[in-house]
C-alpha cells in the first residue's frame, strides 16, 4: 500500500493591533489593551491634553521599573533605552492630542504592561499623568514538518511506501514557534481522521511546538491514497 502525504497551513486572521478606548480611573490613570505580531510594528499611544494640562515637560515609557524611552521638550531629548534601543520611532506634534511610540520589530519578550508617564507644567487632578498599555504579542508558527516515528523527515507531497499488511504507519506533523500554539489536524481528503492526537512540547530554548501524531493500520485501506496534515493558527 502507498500513502501520499501533504502538509498545509491555514491562518485565520483577526485584528492584530486591536485596542480598547482609554478609560479614566480617578481622572489620573488611563489604560489600553493592544495586541501585536512578532516581527511587525506596534504603536503605543499616550494621550496628551495640552488644553487642559498645559505644555509637556517630559514623557517617559517604562516596562515595570525599566525605563525604555524618554522625551523632553526643554531641553530637547528623544532617546530609546534598554530593549527598545534602535527599534523606536516617536511621533508627536503640538497640534495633536496623541503621542505615538512605534516599536519595530516586535519580539515575543516584549509582551507585558507598559506605562507612559507625562509631566505637565500645569498639571492637576484632571490630567492623565500615568497611562498603561497591556501588550500581548502573538507569533506565526513555522510551516508544519512531516516525519516518521524515528524522526526522519518526509518531504511534502511525497508518496511513502509500500508497506506490508498489518504494518502500523506512524506519521508526525510538527510546527513550532506559534503563539498561541497552533493546532494540528489530520485529514483524509476533506474529512478529519478519527483517532489522530496531538501533544504540546516545550524545548530547552523555550520554543513551544505542537505535534500531531497519526497511526495508520495498513490492513484498513480506507486511508489508502491521500492524507493531509493541516496546521490551524488563529491570529
PyMOL commands that set and color helices and strands:
alter all, ss='L'
color gray80, all
select helices_A, chain A and resi 50-53+82-84+108-110+221-223
alter helices_A, ss='H'
color red, helices_A
select strands_A, chain A and resi 2-12+23-25+29-37+42-47+56-63+66-73+76-80+88-91+98-103+112-120+130-138+145-148+153-154+158-161+168-176+183-188+191-192+197-202+208-217+225-234
alter strands_A, ss='S'
color yellow, strands_A
deselect
rebuild
show_as cartoon
